[in-house]
Amino acid sequence: MDKKREKALKQALKIRVFEEYLLELYSNGELSGTVHTCIGQELIPSVMSNYVGENDLFLSNHRGHGHYLAFVGDEEKLLAELLGSKKGCSKGIGGSQHLYEENKFYSNGIQGGMAPVAAGLALHKKHNDDTGIVVIFIGDGTLGEGQLYEALNIYALWNLKVLVVLENNSWSQSTLSQSVRAGEIEDRVIGFGLKYFQADTVNIESLESTINECIKHVRETGPAFVEIETARLKSHSKGDDNRSEALIKDLWLSDILNKEKDKEWYIELSFEYKRHLQLLREGLLPLEYNDVFERKSFSFFPKIIEQSKHRVNEQIQLGIKSILRSKNSLFIGEDIEWISKGNAKGYGGAFKVSGDLSSHFPEQVRNTPISEGLIVGIVNGFALLGGRAIGEIMFGDFMTLTLDQILQHSSKFMQMYGVDIPLNGIVRSPMGGRRGYGPTHSQSLQGHFLGIPGIDLFALNYRLDCTDFYERLMESKNFSVVFEDKIDYGLKPMKPKSINYEQQKDAIVGKSSNESSIIILGYGGYLNKLELLVEELALDGMTIDLLWFIKLNNLDFSNYAQYLEGKRLIITIDEGSSEGGVMSSVVSKIRLLNIAKDSKIQMISNNKIISASAKIEEQTLDFVDRIKKLLYGMQG
């Protein structure tokens, strides 16, 4: 037996012994949670470990113990993690499905979610002349996930050094995969332009040569996909196995490691390694548990702009341009290039924010397919390795398609591995109506993103210096979602007549009088209309203050109490829903903190679908008229 094969077989056996020990601990009540073992599949990472390089990076899934042991090799950290100890690879926070080694290994239990992230990681390596490849492991159940195909497309389109390893054990939990999959896997892969390889874990010589060949192809040519037929010998997770005993018996008889079980090397190594794990287990007593930390939110005092020669979309473009001056930065989205392939005229984004940036930064500003989840996944991957990445989602209504990446990846990467990982990614998108775009292109969905831990939510307005805002975001270590406003894009700020603005933390305050008894709270793009309203009402002797939030979550209301106390009336406006919306959250905090307890609060929002009819849309979103009726009604 040659040395490489001997090493692979011994590594595979260690993985098997490790996972059998986990099942033993679970049976004894010493291990809780989920345990997806790879028993029967161990040869795949073990053989692959002979052919990968020092700079290669690995992405795994819910069944990742074997991958971690083969490519990271720290069984003590893995065992500690599964037992919930802060000595674990994710400090006891991530557990079985969320394993971590800095710049080397990341796993997540969301099926298919890491595929777009792999694109971002590989693109970062490409931008920084890193020769390493990205290897992502998936199971056959993941073939049902749409994000996977979005990612395969971009691997090929951008010629990224990604190897997709499909560990095909024929079962999607308890369902035979063929019963829920149409067509041939090879045809799907070839259709995206990736090189397809195939092997199995029964013929080890073929497995070795195929893995060697596909890794070489990725290094020298481009992305590849290898399907490896294998067998899951144990349950999906612990005890949920509804396959027949006869089938499982046949699988064991075909297993290469099982055929070696009576040999001396197998018996000795099994005994020695299990004893080693038992000693590690004893060394972890008493277990030390790590508290789940709360990530610090990024806050700042926004720069107010009273007058500018630049429209809002031009200000934003200048801010993005500042970020792109660093080579380690990226800006992606649909239709954001200036003159793209096949076109003779410039475009630069649906709302002209990107303008001609692609002419100045051709390697950093890239068009993507219509794949919103993919866009955010690429931003996540690029930022994970220390880059600064911006993703544009053309309409805020399409942000619903990004939720998996933002909630299950952006938010989790920064915390679930037990370390404070910087993730300087930005997703920006225009929200709001008043453009006649109809029900699915005019919504204000900011409230749907409240409550996602770790990320920062912002809403721009035309009194904010948007160039300064994006330059300031470079200081943040957090993933940010920035909501812009379609109406604001074309506005040039003019000096206000009746309002004096002042900075406040994460907000701006407009004061029309020291004796005003009314204040309006809100966020986003309605500010220009309210300024005109304040001027109009001032002629009738009514003075109104404004408190306009830039940040939408994790607000410190001790900064705003001074503006609210003593007010007779607090009005909140929100183009989004009154149920679970941004301003309903603000009102809840005001009441819970017992701020302005004697003040009346009136909420004005929109719970209706937005019509494409200009007249009906204006009636739906005419908050100015509703405010006037409220105030004059109170006078009467």
C-alpha positions as CSV (number, residue, x, y, z in Angstrom):
1,M,0.0,0.0,0.0
2,D,1.5,3.4,-1.0
3,K,1.9,6.1,1.7
4,K,-0.9,8.4,0.4
5,R,-3.4,5.6,0.5
6,E,-2.3,4.4,3.9
7,K,-2.6,8.0,5.2
8,A,-6.1,8.4,3.7
9,L,-7.3,5.1,5.2
10,K,-6.0,6.0,8.6
11,Q,-7.5,9.4,8.4
12,A,-10.9,7.9,7.4
13,L,-10.7,5.4,10.3
14,K,-10.1,8.2,12.8
15,I,-13.1,10.1,11.5
16,R,-15.2,6.9,11.9
17,V,-14.0,6.3,15.4
18,F,-14.5,9.9,16.3
19,E,-18.1,9.9,15.1
20,E,-18.9,6.5,16.7
21,Y,-17.7,8.0,19.9
22,L,-20.0,10.9,19.5
23,L,-23.0,8.5,19.1
24,E,-21.8,6.7,22.2
25,L,-21.7,10.0,24.1
26,Y,-25.2,10.9,22.8
27,S,-26.5,7.5,24.0
28,N,-25.1,8.1,27.4
29,G,-26.8,11.5,27.6
30,E,-23.5,13.4,27.5
31,L,-24.1,15.0,24.2
32,S,-27.1,17.0,23.1
33,G,-28.4,18.5,19.9
34,T,-28.0,17.2,16.4
35,V,-25.3,14.9,15.2
36,H,-25.1,14.2,11.5
37,T,-22.4,11.6,11.0
38,C,-20.6,11.0,7.8
39,I,-19.9,7.3,8.6
40,G,-19.5,5.6,5.2
41,Q,-18.4,8.8,3.5
42,E,-15.1,9.3,5.3
43,L,-12.9,8.4,2.4
44,I,-13.9,11.5,0.4
45,P,-12.2,14.2,2.6
46,S,-9.5,11.8,3.7
47,V,-8.4,11.1,0.1
48,M,-8.8,14.7,-0.9
49,S,-6.5,15.8,2.0
50,N,-3.6,14.3,0.1
51,Y,-4.1,16.7,-2.8
52,V,-5.1,20.0,-1.4
53,G,-2.8,23.0,-0.7
54,E,-2.0,25.2,2.2
55,N,-3.9,28.2,0.8
56,D,-7.1,26.2,-0.1
57,L,-10.3,27.0,1.7
58,F,-13.1,24.6,2.6
59,L,-16.9,25.1,3.0
60,S,-18.9,22.5,4.6
61,N,-22.5,21.8,5.7
62,H,-24.5,20.0,8.4
63,R,-22.5,16.8,7.9
64,G,-19.1,18.3,8.3
65,H,-17.2,16.6,11.1
66,G,-15.1,14.5,8.7
67,H,-14.3,17.5,6.5
68,Y,-13.1,19.4,9.6
69,L,-10.9,16.5,10.8
70,A,-9.4,15.9,7.4
71,F,-8.6,19.6,6.5
72,V,-8.1,21.2,9.9
73,G,-7.1,18.1,12.0
74,D,-7.8,19.4,15.5
75,E,-10.0,16.7,17.1
76,E,-9.6,18.3,20.5
77,K,-11.3,21.6,19.3
78,L,-14.0,19.6,17.5
79,L,-14.8,17.4,20.5
80,A,-14.9,20.5,22.8
81,E,-17.2,22.2,20.3
82,L,-19.7,19.4,20.3
83,L,-19.7,19.2,24.1
84,G,-20.4,23.0,24.3
85,S,-17.0,24.0,25.7
86,K,-15.5,27.4,25.0
87,K,-12.3,25.5,24.1
88,G,-14.2,24.4,20.9
89,C,-13.4,25.6,17.4
90,S,-16.5,27.9,17.6
91,K,-16.2,28.5,21.4
92,G,-19.1,26.1,22.1
93,I,-21.6,28.4,20.3
94,G,-21.7,26.9,16.8
95,G,-22.0,23.2,17.7
96,S,-22.0,20.4,15.2
97,Q,-23.1,22.2,12.1
98,H,-21.1,25.5,12.5
99,L,-17.4,24.8,12.6
100,Y,-14.7,27.3,12.0
101,E,-11.0,27.8,11.4
102,E,-9.9,31.3,10.4
103,N,-9.4,31.7,6.6
104,K,-9.5,27.9,6.3
105,F,-12.8,26.3,7.2
106,Y,-16.4,27.5,7.5
107,S,-19.5,25.3,7.8
108,N,-23.2,26.2,8.0
109,G,-26.3,24.0,8.2
110,I,-28.4,25.9,5.7
111,Q,-28.7,23.8,2.5
112,G,-27.1,25.5,-0.5
113,G,-26.5,28.8,1.3
114,M,-22.7,28.5,1.2
115,A,-22.6,28.1,-2.6
116,P,-22.9,31.9,-3.2
117,V,-20.5,32.6,-0.4
118,A,-18.0,30.3,-2.1
119,A,-18.1,32.7,-5.1
120,G,-17.3,35.7,-3.0
121,L,-14.4,33.8,-1.3
122,A,-13.0,32.7,-4.7
123,L,-13.4,36.2,-6.1
124,H,-11.5,37.7,-3.2
125,K,-8.7,35.2,-3.8
126,K,-8.7,36.1,-7.5
127,H,-8.5,39.9,-6.7
128,N,-5.6,39.4,-4.3
129,D,-3.6,37.0,-6.4
130,D,-4.1,34.1,-4.0
131,T,-3.4,30.8,-5.7
132,G,-5.7,28.8,-3.3
133,I,-8.9,27.2,-4.5
134,V,-12.3,27.0,-2.7
135,V,-13.7,23.6,-2.1
136,I,-17.4,23.4,-1.2
137,F,-19.1,20.2,-0.1
138,I,-22.8,19.6,-0.7
139,G,-25.1,16.6,-0.4
140,D,-27.6,15.3,-3.0
141,G,-30.4,16.9,-1.1
142,T,-28.9,20.3,-1.9
143,L,-29.6,19.8,-5.6
144,G,-33.1,21.1,-4.8
145,E,-31.9,24.5,-3.7
146,G,-32.0,27.4,-6.2
147,Q,-29.0,29.3,-4.7
148,L,-26.8,26.4,-5.8
149,Y,-27.6,27.0,-9.5
150,E,-27.2,30.7,-9.2
151,A,-23.7,30.0,-7.8
152,L,-22.8,27.4,-10.5
153,N,-23.6,30.0,-13.1
154,I,-21.3,32.6,-11.6
155,Y,-18.5,30.2,-11.0
156,A,-18.4,29.5,-14.7
157,L,-19.2,33.0,-15.9
158,W,-16.3,34.6,-13.8
159,N,-14.0,31.5,-14.1
160,L,-13.7,31.2,-10.3
161,K,-11.4,28.5,-8.8
162,V,-14.2,26.6,-7.1
163,L,-14.5,22.9,-6.8
164,V,-18.0,21.6,-5.9
165,V,-17.9,18.2,-4.2
166,L,-21.2,16.4,-4.3
167,E,-21.3,13.6,-1.8
168,N,-24.2,11.6,-3.3
169,N,-25.4,9.1,-0.7
170,S,-28.8,8.8,-2.6
171,W,-30.8,10.0,0.4
172,S,-32.2,13.4,1.2
173,Q,-32.8,12.7,4.9
174,S,-35.5,10.0,4.6
175,T,-36.4,10.5,1.0
176,L,-34.8,8.7,-1.9
177,S,-33.2,11.6,-3.9
178,Q,-34.1,10.2,-7.3
179,S,-37.8,10.4,-6.4
180,V,-37.6,14.2,-6.1
181,R,-35.1,15.0,-8.8
182,A,-35.7,15.1,-12.5
183,G,-33.0,14.6,-15.1
184,E,-29.3,13.8,-14.8
185,I,-27.0,15.6,-12.5
186,E,-24.2,15.6,-15.1
187,D,-26.5,17.4,-17.6
188,R,-27.2,20.1,-15.0
189,V,-23.6,20.7,-14.4
190,I,-22.5,20.7,-18.0
191,G,-25.3,23.1,-18.8
192,F,-23.6,25.7,-16.7
193,G,-20.3,25.2,-18.4
194,L,-18.5,23.4,-15.5
195,K,-16.2,20.5,-16.0
196,Y,-17.9,17.4,-14.6
197,F,-16.1,14.5,-12.9
198,Q,-17.5,11.3,-11.3
199,A,-16.2,8.7,-8.9
200,D,-17.3,6.5,-5.9
201,T,-16.1,5.4,-2.6
202,V,-16.0,1.7,-3.5
203,N,-13.1,2.0,-6.0
204,I,-10.4,3.8,-4.1
205,E,-8.0,3.9,-7.0
206,S,-10.5,5.7,-9.1
207,L,-11.4,8.0,-6.3
208,E,-7.8,9.0,-5.8
209,S,-7.1,9.7,-9.5
210,T,-10.4,11.6,-10.0
211,I,-9.9,13.8,-7.0
212,N,-6.3,14.6,-8.1
213,E,-7.5,15.4,-11.6
214,C,-10.4,17.6,-10.7
215,I,-8.3,19.6,-8.2
216,K,-5.6,20.1,-10.9
217,H,-8.3,21.2,-13.3
218,V,-9.6,23.9,-10.9
219,R,-6.0,25.2,-10.2
220,E,-5.0,25.3,-13.9
221,T,-8.3,25.9,-15.8
222,G,-11.4,26.8,-13.9
223,P,-14.3,25.6,-11.8
224,A,-15.3,21.9,-11.6
225,F,-18.0,19.7,-10.1
226,V,-17.2,16.2,-8.9
227,E,-20.0,13.8,-8.1
228,I,-18.9,11.1,-5.7
229,E,-21.3,8.2,-5.1
230,T,-21.1,7.0,-1.6
231,A,-23.1,5.5,1.2
232,R,-24.4,6.9,4.5
233,L,-24.2,3.9,6.8
234,K,-25.9,5.5,9.8
235,S,-29.0,7.6,10.3
236,H,-29.5,11.0,8.9
237,S,-29.1,12.3,12.5
238,K,-28.8,9.9,15.4
239,G,-31.8,7.6,15.1
240,D,-34.0,8.7,12.2
241,D,-33.3,5.9,9.7
242,N,-36.3,4.3,7.9
243,R,-34.3,2.4,5.3
244,S,-34.5,-1.4,5.2
245,E,-32.1,-3.6,7.3
246,A,-31.2,-5.5,4.1
247,L,-30.2,-2.3,2.3
248,I,-28.1,-1.1,5.2
249,K,-26.4,-4.5,5.5
250,D,-25.5,-4.5,1.8
251,L,-24.0,-1.0,2.2
252,W,-21.8,-2.2,5.1
253,L,-20.6,-5.1,3.1
254,S,-19.4,-2.8,0.3
255,D,-17.7,-0.4,2.6
256,I,-13.9,-0.3,2.2
257,L,-13.1,0.5,5.8
258,N,-15.4,-2.3,7.0
259,K,-13.5,-4.7,4.9
260,E,-10.3,-3.8,6.9
261,K,-11.9,-4.1,10.3
262,D,-10.2,-7.4,11.2
263,K,-6.7,-6.3,10.2
264,E,-4.1,-5.4,12.8
265,W,-3.6,-1.8,11.8
266,Y,-7.4,-1.2,12.0
267,I,-7.8,-2.8,15.5
268,E,-4.7,-1.0,16.9
269,L,-5.6,2.5,15.5
270,S,-9.2,2.2,16.6
271,F,-8.3,1.4,20.1
272,E,-5.5,4.0,20.4
273,Y,-7.6,6.8,18.8
274,K,-10.6,6.1,20.9
275,R,-8.5,6.1,24.1
276,H,-7.0,9.4,22.9
277,L,-10.5,10.9,22.5
278,Q,-11.5,9.6,26.0
279,L,-8.5,11.4,27.5
280,L,-9.4,14.6,25.6
281,R,-12.9,14.2,27.0
282,E,-11.7,13.9,30.6
283,G,-9.5,16.9,30.0
284,L,-12.5,19.0,29.2
285,L,-14.0,18.4,32.7
286,P,-15.3,20.5,34.1
287,L,-16.6,22.1,31.0
288,E,-16.1,25.8,30.6
289,Y,-19.0,27.5,28.9
290,N,-18.7,30.7,26.9
291,D,-21.4,33.3,27.0
292,V,-22.9,34.2,23.6
293,F,-21.6,37.8,23.0
294,E,-23.7,40.6,21.7
295,R,-22.1,42.3,18.7
296,K,-21.6,46.1,19.1
297,S,-23.7,48.1,16.8
298,F,-22.0,50.8,14.6
299,S,-23.3,54.3,15.5
300,F,-22.2,57.7,14.4
301,F,-23.2,61.4,14.3
302,P,-24.4,62.0,10.7
303,K,-23.1,64.9,8.7
304,I,-26.0,67.2,7.7
305,I,-26.0,68.9,4.3
306,E,-28.0,72.1,3.9
307,Q,-27.2,72.8,0.3
308,S,-25.3,70.8,-2.4
309,K,-24.6,70.9,-6.1
310,H,-24.9,67.1,-6.2
311,R,-28.1,65.2,-6.4
312,V,-28.5,62.4,-3.9
313,N,-27.6,59.6,-6.3
314,E,-24.4,61.5,-7.3
315,Q,-23.5,61.8,-3.6
316,I,-23.9,58.1,-3.1
317,Q,-21.8,57.4,-6.2
318,L,-19.0,59.6,-4.8
319,G,-19.1,57.7,-1.5
320,I,-18.9,54.3,-3.3
321,K,-16.1,55.7,-5.4
322,S,-14.1,56.4,-2.2
323,I,-14.6,52.8,-1.1
324,L,-13.5,51.4,-4.5
325,R,-10.2,53.2,-4.3
326,S,-9.0,50.3,-2.2
327,K,-8.2,47.3,-4.5
328,N,-9.6,45.0,-1.8
329,S,-13.1,46.2,-2.5
330,L,-16.0,45.2,-4.8
331,F,-19.3,46.6,-6.1
332,I,-21.7,44.2,-7.7
333,G,-25.4,44.3,-8.8
334,E,-27.8,44.1,-11.7
335,D,-27.2,46.5,-14.6
336,I,-24.6,48.6,-12.7
337,E,-21.9,48.7,-15.4
338,W,-21.6,51.8,-17.5
339,I,-21.1,50.2,-21.0
340,S,-21.6,46.5,-20.7
341,K,-21.1,43.8,-23.3
342,G,-23.3,44.3,-26.4
343,N,-24.2,47.9,-25.5
344,A,-23.0,51.2,-27.2
345,K,-24.5,53.6,-24.6
346,G,-23.9,54.0,-20.9
347,Y,-26.4,52.8,-18.3
348,G,-25.0,52.8,-14.8
349,G,-27.8,51.4,-12.8
350,A,-31.6,51.7,-12.8
351,F,-31.4,54.9,-10.8
352,K,-28.0,56.0,-12.1
353,V,-26.2,55.6,-8.8
354,S,-23.3,53.6,-10.2
355,G,-22.9,55.8,-13.2
356,D,-19.5,55.4,-14.9
357,L,-17.8,53.7,-12.0
358,S,-17.1,50.6,-14.0
359,S,-15.0,52.7,-16.4
360,H,-12.8,53.7,-13.5
361,F,-12.8,50.4,-11.7
362,P,-13.4,47.7,-14.4
363,E,-12.2,44.8,-12.2
364,Q,-14.2,45.8,-9.1
365,V,-17.5,46.9,-10.5
366,R,-19.4,43.9,-12.0
367,N,-22.8,43.2,-13.4
368,T,-24.5,40.1,-12.0
369,P,-27.4,38.0,-13.2
370,I,-30.8,38.6,-11.7
371,S,-29.9,36.6,-8.6
372,E,-30.4,38.6,-5.4
373,G,-29.5,35.9,-3.0
374,L,-26.3,35.3,-5.0
375,I,-25.4,39.0,-4.9
376,V,-25.6,39.0,-1.1
377,G,-23.7,35.7,-0.8
378,I,-20.9,37.1,-2.9
379,V,-20.7,40.1,-0.6
380,N,-20.6,37.8,2.4
381,G,-17.8,35.7,1.0
382,F,-15.7,38.6,-0.2
383,A,-16.1,40.4,3.2
384,L,-15.3,37.2,5.2
385,L,-11.7,37.4,4.0
386,G,-11.3,41.0,4.9
387,G,-12.5,42.7,1.8
388,R,-15.1,45.6,1.5
389,A,-18.0,44.6,-0.7
390,I,-21.1,46.4,-1.8
391,G,-24.1,44.7,-3.4
392,E,-26.9,46.7,-5.1
393,I,-30.4,45.2,-5.1
394,M,-32.3,47.1,-7.9
395,F,-35.6,47.5,-6.0
396,G,-36.2,47.3,-2.3
397,D,-39.1,45.0,-3.1
398,F,-36.6,42.4,-4.2
399,M,-34.9,42.4,-0.8
400,T,-37.2,39.5,0.2
401,L,-35.0,37.3,-2.0
402,T,-32.0,38.2,0.1
403,L,-33.4,37.2,3.5
404,D,-31.7,33.8,3.7
405,Q,-28.3,35.2,3.1
406,I,-28.7,38.2,5.5
407,L,-30.4,36.3,8.3
408,Q,-28.7,32.9,8.1
409,H,-25.2,33.9,6.8
410,S,-24.3,37.6,7.2
411,S,-25.8,37.8,10.7
412,K,-24.5,34.4,11.8
413,F,-21.0,34.6,10.4
414,M,-20.2,37.5,12.8
415,Q,-21.3,35.6,15.9
416,M,-21.9,31.9,15.6
417,Y,-18.2,30.9,15.3
418,G,-17.6,32.4,18.8
419,V,-15.3,35.1,17.6
420,D,-15.9,38.7,16.6
421,I,-15.4,38.3,12.9
422,P,-15.4,41.7,10.9
423,L,-17.8,41.5,8.0
424,N,-17.6,44.8,6.1
425,G,-20.3,44.1,3.6
426,I,-23.0,46.5,2.5
427,V,-26.3,45.8,0.7
428,R,-28.0,48.9,-0.5
429,S,-31.4,49.2,-2.2
430,P,-34.0,51.8,-3.0
431,M,-37.3,51.6,-1.1
432,G,-40.6,53.5,-1.3
433,G,-43.4,54.5,-3.7
434,R,-44.5,57.7,-5.5
435,R,-43.1,56.6,-8.8
436,G,-46.1,54.8,-10.2
437,Y,-44.3,51.4,-10.2
438,G,-47.2,49.4,-8.7
439,P,-47.7,46.8,-6.0
440,T,-44.4,44.9,-6.2
441,H,-42.0,47.8,-7.0
442,S,-43.2,50.5,-4.5
443,Q,-43.2,48.9,-1.1
444,S,-41.4,50.0,2.1
445,L,-40.2,46.7,3.6
446,Q,-37.6,48.0,6.1
447,G,-39.5,46.6,9.0
448,H,-39.1,43.1,7.8
449,F,-35.3,43.3,8.6
450,L,-35.7,44.5,12.2
451,G,-34.7,42.0,14.8
452,I,-31.9,40.3,12.8
453,P,-29.0,40.2,15.3
454,G,-25.6,41.7,14.5
455,I,-26.5,43.7,11.3
456,D,-27.0,47.4,11.1
457,L,-30.0,48.9,9.3
458,F,-29.8,52.5,7.8
459,A,-32.2,54.7,5.9
460,L,-30.8,57.6,3.9
461,N,-32.5,61.0,3.3
462,Y,-31.7,64.0,1.3
463,R,-30.5,66.1,4.4
464,L,-27.8,63.5,5.0
465,D,-24.4,63.9,3.4
466,C,-24.6,60.6,1.6
467,T,-21.0,60.7,0.4
468,D,-19.8,61.1,4.0
469,F,-22.2,58.4,5.1
470,Y,-20.6,55.7,2.8
471,E,-17.1,56.8,3.7
472,R,-18.0,56.4,7.4
473,L,-19.3,52.9,6.8
474,M,-15.8,51.9,5.9
475,E,-15.1,52.2,9.7
476,S,-17.7,49.6,10.6
477,K,-16.9,46.0,11.3
478,N,-20.6,45.0,10.8
479,F,-22.7,44.0,7.9
480,S,-24.9,46.9,6.9
481,V,-28.2,47.1,5.0
482,V,-28.8,50.5,3.6
483,F,-32.2,51.6,2.4
484,E,-32.2,54.6,0.0
485,D,-35.3,56.4,-1.4
486,K,-36.3,56.5,-5.1
487,I,-37.7,60.0,-4.8
488,D,-34.6,61.4,-3.1
489,Y,-32.2,60.2,-5.8
490,G,-33.0,63.2,-8.1
491,L,-33.1,65.9,-5.4
492,K,-30.5,68.5,-4.7
493,P,-30.7,69.7,-1.1
494,M,-31.7,73.4,-0.8
495,K,-31.2,75.5,2.3
496,P,-34.3,75.0,4.6
497,K,-36.3,78.2,5.4
498,S,-38.0,77.4,8.7
499,I,-35.9,74.6,10.2
500,N,-32.6,74.5,12.0
501,Y,-30.9,71.1,11.8
502,E,-28.6,69.6,14.4
503,Q,-26.7,66.4,14.6
504,Q,-27.7,63.6,17.0
505,K,-26.4,60.1,17.3
506,D,-27.8,58.0,14.4
507,A,-30.4,60.8,13.6
508,I,-30.9,64.4,12.6
509,V,-33.1,66.8,14.5
510,G,-34.9,69.7,12.8
511,K,-36.1,72.5,15.2
512,S,-38.5,75.2,14.1
513,S,-38.9,76.7,17.6
514,N,-37.8,76.3,21.1
515,E,-41.4,76.2,22.2
516,S,-42.8,73.7,19.7
517,S,-45.3,71.3,21.3
518,I,-45.4,68.9,18.3
519,I,-42.7,66.7,16.9
520,I,-42.8,64.3,13.9
521,L,-40.7,61.2,13.8
522,G,-39.8,59.2,10.8
523,Y,-37.1,58.0,8.5
524,G,-36.2,57.8,4.8
525,G,-37.4,59.9,1.9
526,Y,-40.5,61.8,3.2
527,L,-38.4,64.5,4.8
528,N,-38.5,66.9,1.9
529,K,-42.3,66.9,1.9
530,L,-42.3,67.5,5.7
531,E,-40.0,70.5,5.4
532,L,-42.5,72.1,3.0
533,L,-45.3,71.3,5.4
534,V,-43.5,72.8,8.4
535,E,-43.0,76.0,6.4
536,E,-46.7,76.1,5.4
537,L,-47.9,75.5,9.0
538,A,-45.5,78.1,10.4
539,L,-47.6,80.7,8.5
540,D,-50.6,79.6,10.6
541,G,-48.6,79.9,13.8
542,M,-48.0,76.1,14.2
543,T,-44.4,75.2,15.0
544,I,-43.2,71.6,14.5
545,D,-40.0,69.8,15.2
546,L,-38.6,66.8,13.3
547,L,-36.7,63.8,14.5
548,W,-35.5,61.8,11.5
549,F,-33.7,58.5,12.1
550,I,-30.7,57.4,10.0
551,K,-30.3,54.2,11.9
552,L,-33.3,51.9,12.2
553,N,-32.2,49.3,14.8
554,N,-30.3,49.2,18.1
555,L,-31.2,52.9,18.7
556,D,-30.2,54.4,22.1
557,F,-33.3,56.4,23.1
558,S,-31.5,58.2,25.9
559,N,-30.2,60.4,23.1
560,Y,-33.7,61.4,22.0
561,A,-35.6,61.9,25.2
562,Q,-34.7,65.5,25.4
563,Y,-36.6,66.2,22.1
564,L,-39.7,64.2,23.1
565,E,-40.3,65.2,26.7
566,G,-42.9,67.9,27.2
567,K,-44.4,67.5,23.7
568,R,-48.1,67.6,23.5
569,L,-48.2,65.4,20.4
570,I,-45.8,63.0,18.9
571,I,-46.6,62.0,15.3
572,T,-44.8,59.1,13.6
573,I,-44.9,58.4,9.9
574,D,-44.0,55.3,8.0
575,E,-44.6,54.3,4.4
576,G,-44.5,50.7,5.6
577,S,-46.9,48.8,7.7
578,S,-48.1,49.9,11.2
579,E,-47.8,46.2,12.2
580,G,-44.2,45.3,13.0
581,G,-42.9,48.3,11.1
582,V,-40.0,50.6,11.9
583,M,-42.0,53.3,13.6
584,S,-44.2,50.9,15.5
585,S,-41.0,49.6,17.0
586,V,-39.9,53.1,17.9
587,V,-43.3,53.8,19.6
588,S,-42.9,50.6,21.6
589,K,-39.5,51.6,22.8
590,I,-40.7,55.1,23.8
591,R,-43.6,53.7,25.8
592,L,-41.5,50.9,27.4
593,L,-38.8,53.4,28.5
594,N,-41.5,55.7,29.9
595,I,-40.3,58.6,27.7
596,A,-42.7,61.4,27.2
597,K,-45.3,59.5,29.2
598,D,-47.8,62.4,29.1
599,S,-47.5,62.9,25.3
600,K,-50.1,61.7,22.9
601,I,-48.7,59.5,20.1
602,Q,-50.4,59.4,16.7
603,M,-49.1,56.8,14.2
604,I,-49.5,57.4,10.4
605,S,-48.6,54.6,8.2
606,N,-49.7,52.5,5.2
607,N,-51.3,49.1,5.4
608,K,-52.7,49.1,1.9
609,I,-51.3,47.7,-1.3
610,I,-49.8,50.4,-3.5
611,S,-51.6,51.0,-6.8
612,A,-49.9,51.7,-10.1
613,S,-52.5,54.4,-10.6
614,A,-50.8,57.7,-9.9
615,K,-53.9,59.2,-8.3
616,I,-54.6,56.3,-6.0
617,E,-50.9,55.9,-5.1
618,E,-50.8,59.6,-4.1
619,Q,-54.0,59.2,-2.0
620,T,-52.5,56.1,-0.3
621,L,-49.2,57.8,0.6
622,D,-50.4,61.4,1.1
623,F,-49.2,61.7,4.7
624,V,-49.1,65.5,4.5
625,D,-52.8,65.8,4.1
626,R,-53.4,63.3,6.9
627,I,-51.1,65.3,9.2
628,K,-52.9,68.6,8.3
629,K,-56.3,67.1,9.0
630,L,-55.0,65.8,12.3
631,L,-53.6,69.1,13.4
632,Y,-56.4,71.4,12.2
633,G,-58.8,68.9,13.7
634,M,-57.2,69.2,17.1
635,Q,-57.3,73.0,16.8
636,G,-61.0,72.9,16.0
